[in-house]
Structure formats: structure tokens, C-alpha cells
């Protein structure tokens, strides 16, 4: 607060700007609540109370044995979660999402159960197929992954069998339909895939109806009725999941594959603006996306997420596009008229400008992280070396002119360093490598497979030596596989084409000379300069 008042005083004196750059909130309190052990215990206590509330809710068959078994299953579920899913155990928000969705499904099942069969007594089999047992497995599998979805299937099915009706059939129906839901949501890329998964859940319910109906000697009409109910409930569950899925993504900061595909649309306003105002950067981003997607497939990562990160990583260049090599005309370099420190300041600013534009456009957190981290804290060596040369020239001039050395401005490496931080995830680590490889590959003269392999190896070796990947969790095997993927993609990007023969008759008629092979000299910085920017 005190610093804010100081800033306002400087603004009144004309010594500071009254505009501030958008910054992401630190979220210290959110982080505290997300990792606090006290909050974790409070969550489990609330879930335990809700669980026993469901067991006493309009139930006339609850007993001490059922309560004891419920408590045992609940404690076992907590222990299993800690052993099998440490990533979820470390996040209170994900624990809340996991158990909250399971208990939401339990409440819905209880409501349906009480609505269909309010009286106590022998129940018809149709009641079990009216319960949306695949609701929580659908949501959890899409939001937290396949392993968490399987966990939800097991816990929900046990609680259903304990708290709704002590029935082996209900337990098996919950397990079979839940496992089917998780299996068919493994590679859900479109919302229509959810409908297909819902139909698969309905088919699983149909098979359960046939199996239990034949064992119990039900009539054909009863079997058909149960099968129709099962298929209908599977499709209805999938449609409900498709409708409510976005409501779970934003509050918990989760991005599903469906959302990544939606964000990969090149008609996004920022990408359209880049295509018009910085076409060279736009093309560079598309090429980086191709490199990154190939590496992601080789490492069994999410290729769509990597492609989206590549699309947006350089949006900050929209502000001053002409100062970046890919957007500058061949015969003009605006940095020739600037000092090295000013050039470095402009180049470095594209990271901060990109974060500002991303926050304004409400881009997701992983995209903002990619914009901020893809250069890490690396140094722009081309301008730094130029500044050091000028400093050395100034020192020589001082000796000749007998001037004081204190008058020579000191060149600090930190003035030419990106603000960082270093890439904090594998995806951003791969993005930083793909960005450097694509930029460097544009300076290759007559690219050959040997030159491409040497270039990729040099870039990867330099980035590792700089420590850029120290915090990205990439292993050496993954880096090696990434290099092989980059070499393959760059070879395809820079492949040679045969020259088309020109019609000599038409050339003679027009009075033009046949085209001769010539080399075009482009005024561009070195490979290192392109990779730094």
C-alpha cells in the first residue's frame, strides 16, 4: 500500500506513468488452502458427515453393521487415494472435486431411488438401471484422468451397494457401467464422443440386464424394458455431463481435451491480429506448433495442448512486430539505428506484452505460463556481444584520448536477460526447444540432412548448458526423443523441390530472358540472434 502512494506521488510530479501492466495475482491464500493439512482434514470430515447423512436419509434398513462397513470403506478410500494418486492427494481442490462429485452422484442416485421406489419391499430390477451410476466416472475421468475415473467407479459402486440397497446386482451394474464410461472417455476430443461413450454405457447396461434377467428368469418383456431403460439412461448421463462439464473446469482450473481443441481454433482474435500485423511471427508460430506436436506425440503427451501453447507463445510481438527478424523487410533492420541495450529491451518486452495481452483476452493459466516461461532467464547473446564490443571499443578510445575509464558505461549481462522464470513443465520446456530450433533452421543455407541434424544437436546442447531445462522435469531420454522428432519434422519442413521448366516460347514472345539461378542475400541476424528473439 505504501509503495502505491509513492507511485502516485511520482505520477503527480510527472516522473512515472499512471498506467500499470496487467499482472497475474499471486494467490498466496489460494495456495495455502490448496496444500494445508488442516483444510484436508476438514474436507474429509465434511465428506464423512455427508456420507452418514445419506445413510440415514429416508432409509429404514440402516444398521450398525452398515455404518461400520461404510466407515471402513471411507477410510480405505482415503488410504488408497494417498497411495495411488499423490498428485491429487497434494491438492485439496482436486480432493474436493473428486469426493464432491462422488457424493453428488450418490445424492442423485438416492433421489432417483426414493422417487421410483418409496415403499420398502422387494424391488424390481428396472430401478437399478434408472440410477445414473456413470455420472461421477464420466466427470472424473474427463477432469482428472483415467486413473481417477477408475477410483471413482470403485468407491461409488461400493457406497451405492451399501447406502442404497444391499444388492450384489447393484454393485456389479455400477462397476460395469462405470468401467465402460472410463474406457470410452480415454480419448474424448469432441462432445459427440461423449454421446458415443454414453451409448456404450447403455450397451453395457443392456448386457447387465440380459445377464441378470436370464439368471432370475425374467420374461422377455421385462428384459426389453430393462435394456431400453439402460440405454436411455446411458445417453441421458452423457448429455448431462456434456452440459455441466464447463461448470467444473473454470472453478477448479482444469482444462479438458475438449477445451484444448476449442482453443486451437485459429480464428481467435489474437491469432487473427497476429496474422495481419505480424505475419512472419504467425508463420513462425505455426511451424513451432508442428514441431511441438510431433515431439508431444513421440513422448505420449497431449499434442493439442502443445499446439495451443505454440500458437500463443509469441503474441507479445504484435505490439512492435517490425523489430523482429521474421517480420522485418529483407533490406531493413530497425536495430541498426538503436543501441544494443535498447534493442534488447524491445525484444525482452514481447514476453511482458504477451502476458498482458493474454490476461486481457482471459487465456488459460497454462497458456500464460508458456508465454512467460518459454525464454526462461536466457541472455540475448547477439545484442549482449555487440554491447561488449562497443564497450571494448570505448576502452580503446579512452586509452587513446587519455580519458577516465569511469566515463565508460558498464555492460551488465542482466540487462540482456529475459525475466524468466525457467520452464516449469515438460510442455513449456519442449516449447522453448521448438522455438529455438525453428528460428535457427530459417538461417540454414541449402539445408541438408547432416546440417539439420547438426543444427538441432547444437541448439539442444546449448539450451541444456544454459540450464534452461533444469526445472522442466524433462529426462535425458525425453530430450533425445525430442531431438529425433525435431530432426524429422525440420527435414520435412525444409525439403527441396524441383524447379519447374519455363515455357521458352512464351518467354520469347514476352521478350523476357529465361530465369537464371541466383542467390538472394537477406539482411538478417545470425542463427544465434534468430534463436534468441
N, C-alpha and C positions, 0 to 999 in steps of 0.2 A: 504493500500500500504506500509506504514512504517513497519507494522508487517511482511510483506513478505520479505523486505530487512533484517530485523533482523533474520528471519528464515534462509535466505541464508547464512548469516554470521556464524550462528551456524552450518550449514551443512559443510561449508568450514573448520571449526575447528574440525569437527568430533563429534560434540555434539548433532546433530539432524539428522534425516533421511530425505533424499531428496524425499521420496515418500509420497504422501498425499492420504488420503482416500476420495473416491467419496462422495460428499455431494449434497443434493438437493438444487438448487438455491432458495433463499428466495422469490424472485418475488414481492418485495415491490411495484415496479411500476405497475406490472400487477394487484396487489390487489387494488392499488389506482384507476386505471382506471375502475376496475370492480365495485367499490362501489361509485365512485364520482357522485354527483348530477349534476355537470356541464356536465360530459360526457353523463349522461342520457338525459338531455335536448337537447344536441347536436344530440344524436341519434334520438330523436323524431322529431327534426327539419329537419334532413336529410330525414326521412321517409315521413314527410309531403310534402317536395319538390318533392320527387319521386312520391308520390301519385298524386299530381296535374300535374306532368309531364305526367303521364299515362292518366289522364283525357283529356289533350289537344292533345295527340298523335294521329294524323290521325282520329280525331273524329269531326263530323260535327253537332252532336246533343247536345254538351255540352251547358249548360245554367247556369245562376246564381243559379237557384234552385238546380241543380245537385251539383254544387260546395258547396253550403251551406249544403246540406244533407251529402255530403262526409266529410266535416269538422265536422259535428255533430257526424257522425258515428265514425270518427277517435278519437275525444275527448272522446266519450262514451267508445270506446275500451280501451283507456288508463285508464280511471277510473275503468272499470270493471276488468282490469288486476291488478291494485293496490289492489282492494278489494278481489278478488278471488284467486290470486296467489302471496302471499307475498314472497315466495321463489324465484320466477322468477323476481319479481319487485326489489328484493335486489341485483340482479346480472345483470350488464349491458351486459355481454357476452350472457346470456340467452335471454335478451330482444332483442339484435341484432339478435340472431339466430331465435327467434320467428317471429319478424316482417320482417326480411330479407327473410325468407322462404315464408312468405305470399306474399310479394311483388314480389319475384321471380316467384311464381305461377301466380300472376297477369300478369306479363310481358309475360310469356309463353302463357297464355290464350289470351292476346292481340295479340300476333304474330300469333297464330293459327286463331283467329277471322279475322284479316286483310288478312291473306293468303287465307282463304276459302271464305270470303265474302267481297271483296274490295269495291264493289259498295254499295251505300246506297239504302235501299228499304226493302220490306218485305223479311224476311229470312226464309229459310226452317228449319224445326226442326232438321235436321241432324247436323247443325252447333253446336248446344248446346252439343250434345253427343261427338263431336270431341274435346271438351275442357277438359284437364286433371284436373278437379276440385278437385280430391282427392290427388293430388301430395303433397301439403303442409300438409293436415291432416295426410297422411301416415308418412311423415318425422317427424313432430312434435310429433305425438303420440309415435313413436318409440324412439325419442331422449329425450323428456321432460315429457312424461307421458300422460295418458288418458285425464286428465282434460285440459291440454294444447292443446291436439289434438281437443277436443270439442270447445275450444276457437278459434282455427284456423279455424274450419269449419264455425262457425258463422260469424266471421269477413270477411273471404274470400268470402263467399257467398253474403254478403251484398255489398262488393266492386265490385264483379262481376256484380251484378244486377244494380249497379249504374254507373259503368265506362265502361262496355262493351255494354250493351243493356238493356234498361228499360223493363225487362221481368219478370213476375211472374214465368214463366216456368223455366227460367234460375236460379232463386233464389231457387226454390224447388229442381231442379236437383242437385244443389251444396250442399244443406243441406242433401238430402237423401244419395247421394253417399259419402259425407264426413263423416256422422254419421256411415255409413256402414264400411268405411275404419277404423275408430277409433275402432269400436266394434270388428272387426276381427283381429286387431293388439294388443289386450289386452295381449295375452299370446303367442307372437311370439317368438319361441325358435329356429327355423331353417329358412333358407332362402326359403325353399319350402313353409313355412307357409305364406310368403309374396305373393307367386303365388296364394295360396288358397284365401287370402284376396282380391287380385286383381280380381279373378273370382267372388267373392261375390259382389264386386263393380260393375262388369259388369252385374251381375244379377239384381242389384238394378237399373242400368241404363235401362235394358230391361223392367223392370216393369214400370219405368217412361215413357218409350217410348210407351208402350201399353196404359197406363192411358191417357197421353196427346193426343196420336193418336186417341183413341176412342172418346175422348171428342171433338176433332176437325174434326172428320170424315175422317181421312186419310185412304188411300187404304191399302190393306194387304201388297202389295209390299213395300210401304213406311214404314209400321210398321216393317217388317222384316229387311229392310235396317237399320233403326234406332237401332233396337235391336242388329244387328250384329256389328254396329259401337260402341255401348255402351260396349258390352262385350270385343271387341278388345281393346278399349281404357283403360278399367279397367286392363286387363292383361298387356298392354304396360306400364301403370303407375307403376304397381307393379315391373316389371322388371327394370325399370329405377331407382326406389327407392332402389332396392337391389344392383344396380351397384354403385350408388353415396353415399350410406349411410356411408361407411367408410371415405369418404372425409369430412363428418361433425363431426365425432366422435373425431378425434385427435385434430383439432384446438380448439374445444370448451371443451375439456376434459371430454367428455361424453362417457360412456360405456353402450351399449345396451345389452339386454339379449342374443342376438345372439353372441356378442363378449365374454360375460362371458362363454357361452357354449364352444366357441372355445378355451378359455384359460383354461378350465377344462380338457384339453387333458393331460393325464399322460405321454405322450411321449415328453413333454417339456424337453429340455436338462438339466435344473437344477434339475428337478424331477428325470430324469434318473440317473444323477450323484449322487443324494441323495440315490437312491435305491441301487447303487453299493457301495458307500463309507460310507454311514450311514444308513444301512438297518433298524436299530431299530428306528431311527428318521423318516424314511419313513413310517414305520408301524404306529408309533405314530401319524403322520400327517393324515393318512387315517382314523384312529379311531376318531381323533378330528373332521375331516370333517363329519363323520357320526353323531357325537353328535351335531355339529353345524347346520347341515342341518335339523335334527329333530326339534331343537329349532326354527330355522327360519320358518319352516312350521307352528309350533304352534303359532308363533307371526305374521304370514302373512307377512313375509319379503322375500327377494329374496334368495331362498335356493342355487341357483347356485353360486351367488356371495359369499355367506358364505363358500361354499365348496372350491372355488378357494382360498380364503383368508387362509383357514386352510391348504391347500396343501403347500403354500409357506411360512407360518409364521416362520418356523424354518430352512430355507435354510442356515442360517449362521453356523449351526452346521456341515456343510460339511467341514469346514476348519480344525477343530480339533474334529472329531467325537468320538474319543476314550475317551474323557474327560466327556462324558455324559452317564448317567447310562444305557440308553436303548441300547447303542452301545458297552458298556464295557463287556468283558467276565465275567462269574459268579465268577471266582476265582481271579480277579484282579481289583483293584481300583487305578487308577493313582493318585488320590488325596491324598492317604496315604503318598506319598513322597513329597507333596507340602505344603506350609504354607496356612492357610485359606485365607489370602489376595490374594495370587497368584491364588488359586483355584477360588475365586470369580471373579478375573479379567478375567480369561479364560471363565467362564460361562457368565459373562456380555458381553464379546466381541462378542458373537454369534449374538447379536442384531445389532451391528455396521457392522459386517461382512455380515449379511443378507441384510442390506440396501445397502452395497457396491455391492454385487452380483446382487441384484435386479436392481440397477441403470445400471450396466454393461449390464444386459440382457434386459434393456428397459421395465421392468414391469410397469404396470399402477400405477398411484398415489395411489388408494385405497389399492393396494397390498403392496406398500412400507410403507404406513401408518400402515397397520396391522403388518408388520414385526417390525416396530419401536415402536409401542404402546402396543403390546399385553402383555408385562410385566409391563407396566406403570412405576412408580418410586418405585416399591416394593423392599423390602430388602430380600436378600438371607439369610434367618434366620439360616439355618443349619450351614453354614460357619461362620456367624456372632457369633452365640452362641459358636461355637468351638473356635473362636478367643478370645471371652470374658473369656472362661475357661482358656485358655493359659495365658491371662493377669492376672487373679486371681492367677494362679499357680506361675507366675513370682513375684507377690506381696508377696506371702507367702515365696518364696525363698529369696527375698530381706530382709525380716524381719529376716530370719534365718542367712543369710550371712552378716547382717549389712551393706548392700549396699545402695546406694542412690536410691530413688524412681524415680528420673529424668531419670534414665537409662532404665526404663520400657517403651517400646513403647506404645503409647496410641492407642486404637482401636476406630476408628471413624465409626459410622453407615453408613455414606455417602460412605465409601469405599466399602460397600457391597450392595449398592443400584443401581438399574437399572437407566439408564439416563432419561427414560421417553420420551415423555410426557405420561400422562394417556390416556386411550382410549377416542377418541373424537367422536365416532359414536356408534350406537347401535350394528352394526355388529362386530366391534372390541371389544366392551365390552363383547358380547357373546363369542367371540373367546378366550378372556382371561379366562373366566369362564370354557369353554370347555377344554382348555389346562390344567388347574389346576385339573379339575375333572378326566380327562383321566389319567394324570400322577399319581394322588393319588390312583386311582382304581387299578393300577397294583400292589400295595403293599398289597392288601386285601388277607388275608389267609382264604380260604374256604368261598368265598363270599356268603352271604345270602341276601334276600331282605331287612331285617332290617339293616344289615351292610351297604348295598349300600345306603339306604335312609339316614342313619346317616352320612355317608361319604360326600354325596352330600350336605347335610344341613350344615355340618361343613365347607366345602370349601366355600360355598356361603356366610356363615356368616362371615368367616374370610376376604374374599375379600371385603365385604361391610364395615367391621370395618376398614380395611386398607385405605378406601377411593378410591379404585381402580376404582369404577364405578361412581364417583362423576361427571365426565364430559361426560359421555357416553349417557345421556338422557334416560336411561332405567328407567322405572317406577317400583314400587314395585309389581304391578300385573304382569308385564312382567317378572320380576325376579322370581316370584313364578311359573309362567307357564314354564319358562326355567328350573327350578329345577325339576318339574314334568317330563318334556321331557327328561332331563338327566337321571333321575332315570329309566325311561322306557328303554332308549337306553342302559345304562350300564347293566341292568339286562339281556338284550338280548345278549350283548357282552360277558358277563361272565357267561353264563348259564352252568349248569352242564351237563355232558354227561355220559351215562352208559359205564362201562368198557366192552370191547369185550372179550368173553371167548376164552381162548387159547386151541388149539388142543393138548391134553395131549399125544396122540400117537406120533405126530410129535415132541413134546418136548422131549419125552423119547428116540425117535430114534436119535435125535441130541445130547442127553446127557446133555441137559440144564435143569436147575431147573425151576419150574413154577415161574412166576413173582410174587413177593410179593409187597404189597402196602407199599410205602415208601415216606417219605417227603424229598424233596430236599431243602437244605439250600442255598439260593442265597445271595451272598455278595453284598448287595445293601443298599443305604441310606434309611432313614426313609421316611414315606409318605410326610412329610414336605419338605425334600430335593428333592424328585422327583417333587413335585409341583413347587418348586422354579426354578428348571432348565428348 
